[in-house]
Amino acid sequence: MTMYKEIVEKRVDKALTDDFLRKATRRATDRLRLGKFKAAQDLGAWEDWRLAGEAIRTQVVANLDFYLKQLIEQVEKNGGQVHLAKTPVEAVDIVRKIVHEHDAKNVIKSKSMVSEEIHLNSALESEGVSVIETDLGEYIIQVAGEPPSHIIVPAMHKTRQQVADLFEPIAGHTLSSDTPTLTKFVRQEMREKFLHGDIGITGCNFAVANTGSIVMVTNEGNGRMVSTLPHVQITLMGMERIVPSFRELDVLLNLLGRSATGQRLSSYTTILTPPKQASDSDGPKEFHLVVLDHNRSEILGDTTFRRALNCIRCGACFNVCPVYRQIGGHAYGSVYAGPIGSVITPLLEKDWDKWGHLPYFSTLCGACTEGCPVRIPLHDLLVKLRARKTLSGHTPQIEKRIFQGYRYMFTHEKRLRQALRMGAHLQRPFVKHERIVGGPPPLSNWTKSRTLPMVASKSFMQMWSELKLSEKSSNSDPIQ
């Protein structure tokens, strides 16, 4: 546990001293947040849309067994194959088996957070398979060897010059850092990759239960290339990413585009019902849908945290979170960062020692709850996760000692008075402008980043006692 604590502290310290990262993160999240605000205003009746989105997601999650069964039946009826993966390891094994069966050497991918969750790329690459992310942001961080820093804008922490430096060894010549040059280079690279892809792997924003259709929402055309050119397509989805029909999909797409990027509709909303039929001009001849559980079924059975499964992965909570805006995504250490990541990662991974810090990456200001398009009470869930961690016995010893001391003092009035008087004297070397500055650990851990008012020279209890004595004395004086 101490080892993980030190790793977390190093990540946070590194982020806080990276001026460009902090400026870039604030600039990007400001743009996304303001774009969402304007797009929501333009739509009108935003709170009604949120209520509708919440109702749809809540109804789907409450009846997930029914909709999963319906989705599986429809996909198989269309000629596709469905694979249920209980764990990330099982999901990777399923994909690996399909790749081996087709002797595939080149895998092209569109954006998929589930593939990040199960660490698919490294598993395939370890067996000599070439895996290429075709989304521009994902491609940048793949070349950099980094995880995404944002669920929507994964490379927001990179400068154009840093991107040019990453691409130059691939290009074999110097690249200008202007946007047209960099995008032209990536287009040329990707065209070759698209043409030689043996298998296409995609994510899934939503799966339509009553038709077996897969919905991908992107701002680049890569998703369509990945899902039409290769003869084999594998789609990865979390088991909760279902809508009953296109009627509900319409509501959620209106919420998703506006909440994610401030667009009325993303540039590419691709709806596929694979595999390719005789009347189709393109599309995969073979389609595999891999449905991942990874403890989602346990979250489903936990009424306290079930609403976390309502998430539509828009990233709106990232853009308003004061913690995320200061440190970016990598400081969290998890695939899913931001407030929603702080909720779902401990629930998915079930490792308090490694992920127990995440519920504390929040000021509990409630901005994430207000910003969520499907009204997930994120700040409430974070408080409940903190409580669950404490009750599970994973509280650090120093925290236990502090609260034991707190109970010891506050359950005995005389001790508390003595402690306050002692504190008023001991604080003197550290008081500056009526604020405590510095001090020994663990006090310095607080004062190095927050202000701390000084202990009053005379406590309220003392003043109250003196006031009562004064009134008593005044009432006992004889009338002259």
C-alpha positions in Angstrom: 0.0 0.0 0.0 2.9 2.4 0.8 4.4 1.7 -2.6 1.2 2.6 -4.4 0.8 5.8 -2.2 4.3 6.9 -3.2 3.5 6.2 -6.9 0.3 8.3 -6.7 2.1 11.2 -5.0 4.8 11.2 -7.7 2.2 11.3 -10.4 0.4 14.1 -8.8 3.5 16.1 -8.1 4.7 15.7 -11.7 1.3 16.9 -13.0 1.3 19.9 -10.7 4.8 21.0 -11.8 4.0 20.6 -15.5 2.9 24.1 -16.4 2.1 23.2 -20.0 -0.1 20.2 -19.0 -2.1 22.4 -16.6 -2.6 25.2 -19.1 -3.4 22.8 -22.0 -5.9 20.9 -19.8 -7.7 24.0 -18.6 -7.8 25.4 -22.1 -9.2 22.2 -23.6 -11.8 21.7 -20.9 -12.8 25.3 -21.0 -13.5 25.0 -24.7 -15.4 21.7 -24.3 -17.4 23.0 -21.3 -18.4 26.3 -23.0 -19.3 24.4 -26.2 -21.6 22.1 -24.2 -23.2 25.1 -22.5 -24.0 26.8 -25.8 -25.2 23.6 -27.5 -27.4 22.8 -24.6 -28.9 26.3 -24.7 -29.6 26.0 -28.4 -31.4 22.7 -27.9 -33.6 24.1 -25.2 -35.3 22.4 -22.3 -32.0 20.8 -21.3 -33.1 19.6 -18.0 -36.0 17.7 -19.6 -33.5 16.1 -22.0 -31.4 15.1 -19.0 -34.4 13.6 -17.2 -35.3 11.6 -20.3 -31.7 10.4 -20.6 -31.6 9.4 -17.0 -34.9 7.5 -17.3 -33.7 5.6 -20.4 -30.4 4.6 -18.8 -32.0 3.7 -15.5 -34.6 1.5 -17.2 -32.0 -0.3 -19.4 -29.7 -1.0 -16.4 -32.6 -2.2 -14.3 -33.6 -4.7 -17.1 -30.2 -5.4 -18.5 -30.7 -9.2 -18.6 -33.7 -8.7 -20.9 -32.0 -6.3 -23.2 -28.7 -8.3 -23.4 -30.7 -11.4 -24.3 -32.6 -9.5 -27.0 -29.3 -8.0 -28.4 -27.6 -11.4 -28.5 -30.6 -12.9 -30.3 -30.7 -10.1 -32.9 -26.9 -10.2 -33.6 -27.0 -13.9 -34.1 -30.1 -13.7 -36.2 -28.2 -11.2 -38.4 -25.3 -13.7 -38.8 -22.9 -12.3 -36.2 -21.3 -14.1 -33.3 -21.5 -13.0 -29.7 -18.9 -13.7 -27.0 -19.5 -13.1 -23.3 -16.3 -12.3 -21.4 -16.5 -12.4 -17.6 -13.1 -10.8 -17.1 -10.6 -8.7 -19.1 -8.4 -11.8 -19.5 -11.3 -13.7 -21.0 -12.0 -10.8 -23.4 -8.3 -10.7 -24.5 -8.3 -14.5 -25.0 -11.4 -14.3 -27.2 -9.9 -11.6 -29.4 -6.6 -13.4 -29.5 -8.3 -16.6 -30.6 -10.1 -14.8 -33.5 -6.8 -13.2 -34.6 -5.1 -16.5 -34.6 -7.9 -18.3 -36.5 -7.5 -15.8 -39.3 -3.7 -15.8 -39.1 -4.0 -12.0 -38.9 -0.8 -9.9 -38.8 -2.3 -6.4 -39.1 -5.1 -5.2 -36.8 -6.6 -1.7 -37.3 -8.6 -0.1 -34.5 -11.0 2.7 -34.0 -11.4 4.3 -30.6 -12.4 1.8 -27.9 -12.1 2.5 -24.2 -12.9 -1.1 -23.5 -9.8 -2.1 -25.4 -7.9 0.2 -23.1 -9.6 -1.3 -20.1 -8.5 -4.8 -21.0 -5.0 -3.7 -22.2 -5.7 -5.4 -25.6 -3.0 -3.7 -27.7 0.0 -4.8 -25.6 -1.5 -8.4 -25.4 -1.7 -8.6 -29.2 1.7 -6.9 -29.8 3.4 -9.3 -27.5 2.5 -12.0 -30.0 3.9 -10.2 -33.0 0.6 -8.7 -34.2 0.8 -5.1 -35.5 -2.0 -3.1 -33.9 -2.6 0.5 -35.2 -4.9 3.1 -33.6 -6.5 5.0 -36.4 -8.1 7.8 -34.4 -5.7 10.7 -34.5 -5.5 11.3 -30.8 -5.3 7.6 -30.0 -2.5 7.2 -32.6 -0.5 10.0 -31.0 -0.6 8.5 -27.6 0.1 5.0 -29.0 3.3 6.3 -30.6 4.1 8.1 -27.4 3.5 4.9 -25.4 1.0 6.6 -23.1 -2.6 6.0 -22.0 -5.3 8.5 -22.9 -5.4 11.6 -20.7 -9.1 12.3 -21.5 -11.9 10.1 -22.5 -12.8 12.3 -25.5 -9.5 14.2 -26.3 -6.8 11.6 -25.4 -3.8 13.7 -26.5 -4.8 17.1 -25.2 -1.6 17.3 -23.1 0.6 17.2 -26.2 2.0 20.3 -28.1 2.1 20.3 -31.9 5.9 20.3 -31.7 5.8 17.2 -29.4 3.5 15.5 -31.9 5.8 16.4 -34.8 8.8 15.0 -32.8 6.9 11.7 -32.3 6.0 11.4 -36.0 9.4 12.3 -37.4 11.1 8.8 -36.9 8.1 7.2 -38.6 8.2 9.7 -41.5 11.9 9.5 -41.9 12.3 13.2 -42.4 11.7 16.5 -40.5 8.0 17.5 -40.1 6.7 21.0 -39.6 4.6 21.3 -36.5 1.7 23.1 -38.2 -1.7 21.2 -38.1 -2.1 20.7 -41.9 1.3 19.1 -42.2 0.7 16.7 -39.3 -2.8 15.7 -40.3 -1.6 15.1 -43.9 1.1 12.8 -42.7 -1.3 10.8 -40.6 -3.8 10.5 -43.4 -1.1 9.1 -45.7 0.0 6.7 -43.0 -3.6 5.6 -42.3 -4.5 5.0 -45.9 -1.9 2.3 -46.1 -2.9 0.8 -42.8 -6.6 0.7 -43.8 -5.8 -1.1 -47.1 -3.7 -3.8 -45.4 -5.8 -4.4 -42.3 -6.7 -8.1 -41.8 -9.1 -7.4 -38.9 -10.9 -4.3 -37.7 -11.5 -3.7 -34.0 -14.0 -1.0 -33.0 -15.6 0.3 -29.9 -19.3 0.7 -29.3 -21.0 3.8 -28.0 -24.4 2.0 -28.0 -25.8 -1.3 -29.2 -29.5 -1.3 -30.3 -31.2 -4.3 -28.7 -34.1 -4.8 -31.0 -32.1 -4.7 -34.2 -28.6 -5.9 -33.2 -27.1 -2.7 -34.6 -23.8 -1.1 -33.4 -23.5 2.6 -33.0 -20.1 4.5 -33.2 -19.9 8.2 -32.6 -16.6 9.8 -33.9 -15.3 13.0 -35.4 -13.1 11.3 -37.9 -13.9 8.9 -40.7 -11.6 6.2 -39.4 -14.4 4.3 -37.6 -16.1 3.7 -41.0 -12.9 2.6 -42.7 -12.1 0.1 -39.9 -15.6 -1.3 -40.0 -16.0 -1.7 -43.8 -12.6 -2.6 -45.3 -11.4 -5.6 -43.3 -13.3 -8.9 -43.9 -13.5 -9.5 -40.1 -14.8 -7.0 -37.6 -14.6 -7.3 -33.8 -16.6 -4.9 -31.7 -15.9 -4.5 -28.0 -18.5 -3.2 -25.6 -19.2 -3.0 -21.9 -22.3 -5.0 -21.1 -24.3 -1.9 -20.1 -23.9 0.0 -23.3 -27.4 -0.9 -24.7 -30.4 1.1 -25.9 -33.8 -0.6 -26.4 -34.5 0.9 -29.8 -33.7 3.8 -32.2 -36.2 6.0 -30.3 -34.1 5.9 -27.1 -30.9 6.2 -29.2 -32.2 9.5 -30.6 -32.4 11.0 -27.1 -28.9 9.8 -26.0 -27.2 10.9 -29.2 -28.6 14.4 -28.6 -27.1 14.4 -25.1 -23.8 12.7 -26.1 -22.7 15.1 -28.8 -23.6 18.2 -26.9 -22.1 17.0 -23.7 -18.9 15.6 -25.2 -17.8 18.3 -27.7 -20.5 20.9 -27.8 -21.7 19.7 -31.2 -25.4 19.1 -32.1 -24.2 15.9 -33.6 -20.8 14.4 -34.0 -19.2 14.5 -37.5 -19.7 10.8 -37.9 -22.5 8.8 -36.3 -22.1 5.3 -37.8 -24.9 2.7 -37.4 -24.0 -0.8 -38.5 -25.9 -4.0 -38.6 -23.1 -6.4 -39.5 -22.1 -8.8 -41.0 -22.4 -7.9 -44.7 -25.5 -9.1 -46.3 -25.9 -10.1 -50.0 -27.4 -6.7 -50.8 -24.7 -4.7 -49.1 -22.0 -3.0 -51.1 -19.4 -3.2 -48.3 -18.9 -4.4 -44.7 -17.3 -7.3 -42.9 -18.1 -10.8 -44.0 -17.6 -12.0 -40.4 -18.7 -10.1 -37.3 -17.8 -10.7 -33.6 -19.4 -8.8 -30.7 -17.4 -9.2 -27.4 -19.5 -8.2 -24.4 -17.4 -7.5 -21.3 -18.6 -7.9 -17.7 -15.5 -7.1 -15.6 -17.5 -6.8 -12.4 -20.3 -4.8 -14.0 -22.7 -7.5 -13.0 -21.7 -7.0 -9.4 -22.2 -3.2 -9.7 -25.6 -4.0 -11.2 -26.5 -5.9 -8.1 -25.3 -3.1 -5.8 -28.1 -0.7 -5.4 -25.8 1.9 -3.9 -23.6 2.2 -7.0 -25.8 0.8 -9.8 -26.4 4.3 -11.2 -22.7 4.5 -12.2 -23.6 2.1 -15.0 -25.8 4.9 -16.5 -22.7 6.6 -17.9 -22.6 7.3 -21.6 -18.9 8.2 -21.7 -19.2 11.8 -22.8 -16.5 13.2 -20.5 -18.6 16.2 -19.4 -17.7 15.5 -15.7 -14.0 15.8 -16.6 -14.5 19.3 -18.0 -16.0 20.8 -14.9 -13.9 19.0 -12.2 -11.5 21.3 -10.5 -9.2 18.4 -9.6 -9.0 17.0 -13.2 -8.5 20.6 -14.6 -5.4 21.0 -12.4 -3.7 17.6 -12.8 -5.0 16.1 -16.1 -5.8 12.4 -16.6 -2.5 10.6 -16.1 -2.2 11.5 -12.4 -5.2 9.3 -11.7 -3.2 6.2 -12.9 -6.4 4.5 -14.2 -7.8 4.0 -17.7 -10.9 6.0 -16.7 -9.9 9.3 -15.1 -12.1 12.2 -13.9 -15.0 11.9 -11.5 -16.6 8.9 -13.3 -13.2 7.1 -13.3 -12.9 7.8 -9.6 -16.2 6.0 -9.1 -16.1 3.1 -11.5 -12.4 2.1 -11.3 -12.5 1.0 -7.6 -15.7 -0.9 -8.4 -14.4 -2.6 -11.5 -10.9 -3.4 -10.2 -11.8 -4.3 -6.6 -8.4 -3.4 -5.2 -8.5 -0.7 -2.5 -4.8 -0.8 -2.0 -4.2 0.2 -5.6 -7.2 2.3 -6.4 -8.5 3.5 -3.0 -7.0 7.0 -3.6 -9.4 7.8 -6.5 -12.5 8.7 -4.4 -10.4 11.4 -2.8 -9.5 13.0 -6.1 -12.5 15.3 -5.7 -13.5 18.4 -3.9 -17.1 17.1 -3.6 -18.3 20.4 -5.1 -21.0 18.7 -7.1 -20.1 20.2 -10.4 -19.7 16.7 -11.9 -23.2 15.8 -10.9 -24.6 19.0 -12.3 -22.7 18.5 -15.6 -23.7 14.8 -16.1 -26.2 14.6 -19.0 -27.8 11.5 -17.4 -27.8 12.9 -13.9 -25.5 10.4 -12.2 -25.0 11.7 -8.6 -21.2 11.4 -8.8 -20.3 13.4 -5.8 -22.7 11.3 -3.6 -21.2 8.1 -5.0 -17.7 9.4 -4.2 -18.6 10.0 -0.6 -20.2 6.5 -0.3 -17.0 5.0 -1.8 -14.9 6.7 0.8 -17.2 5.3 3.5 -17.0 1.8 2.0 -13.2 2.0 1.9 -13.1 3.0 5.6 -15.6 0.3 6.6 -13.5 -2.3 4.7 -10.5 -1.5 6.9 -8.3 0.1 4.3 -7.9 3.4 6.1 -4.2 4.4 6.5 -2.9 4.1 10.1 -2.2 7.8 10.4 -5.8 8.6 9.5 -7.0 6.1 12.1 -4.8 7.7 14.8 -6.0 11.2 13.9 -9.6 10.3 14.2 -9.0 8.4 17.4 -7.3 11.5 18.8 -10.3 13.6 17.5 -12.7 11.3 19.4 -10.5 11.4 22.5 -10.5 15.2 22.6 -14.1 15.9 21.5 -15.7 13.5 23.9 -14.2 15.2 27.0 -14.7 18.9 27.4 -11.7 19.5 29.7 -9.3 17.7 27.4 -10.6 19.8 24.4 -10.1 23.0 26.3 -6.6 22.1 27.3 -5.8 21.0 23.7 -7.1 24.4 22.3 -5.0 26.4 24.8 -2.0 24.3 24.0 -2.6 24.7 20.2 -2.8 28.5 20.6 0.7 28.5 22.2 2.3 25.9 19.9 1.2 27.5 16.7 3.0 30.8 17.3 6.1 30.0 15.2 4.0 29.1 12.2 1.4 32.0 12.3 1.6 34.7 9.6 -1.2 37.1 8.9 -3.5 35.1 11.1 -2.9 32.0 9.0 -0.8 28.9 9.9 2.0 28.5 7.3 4.3 25.5 7.1 4.6 23.5 10.2 5.8 19.9 10.8 4.3 16.8 9.1 1.4 16.0 8.8 0.4 19.6 9.2 2.7 20.7 6.4 0.9 18.4 4.0 -2.2 20.6 4.4 -0.6 24.0 4.6 1.6 23.6 1.6 -1.4 23.8 -0.7 -4.2 25.2 1.5 -4.7 28.0 4.0 -5.4 27.1 7.6 -6.8 29.7 10.1 -4.9 30.1 13.3 -6.3 28.7 16.6 -8.0 31.6 18.4 -6.2 32.8 21.5 -9.5 32.6 23.3 -11.9 29.8 22.3 -15.7 30.2 21.9 -16.2 28.0 24.9 -14.1 30.3 27.0 -15.9 33.4 25.7 -19.2 31.8 26.3 -18.3 30.9 29.9 -17.0 34.4 30.6 -20.2 35.9 29.1 -22.4 33.7 31.4 -20.3 34.7 34.4 -20.6 38.3 33.5 -24.4 38.0 33.2 -24.6 36.2 36.5 -22.5 38.8 38.2 -24.6 41.6 36.7 -27.9 40.0 37.8 -26.6 39.5 41.4 -25.6 43.2 41.9 -27.9 45.0 44.4 -30.1 47.7 43.0 -28.8 51.1 44.0 
